[in-house]
């Protein structure tokens, strides 16, 4: 029986194993590490996943202003022309102006 290493496992796949020891292989539910059949459908699991998703979204919202400020600083005052150009190109492709 071959063990599935964490580095090789798709994070969107269920982390549970069947009785034979093989990985479940189904896709996880949003914000969880297991599929519906392996506990993802329980109300308490859904509530915990929603809580974790909300925390992750709050972290991302908190990082966005600092990232925009740093990118703006690079575009306006970087010493290297190449750095300014790459920062502007990155801002243009991400929708930041």
Secondary structure, 3 states (H helix, E strand, C coil): CCCCCCCCCCCCECCCECCCCCECCCECCCCCCCCHHHCCCCHHHHHHHHHHHHHHHHHHHHHHHHHHHHHHHHHHHCCCHHHHHHHHHHHHHHCCC
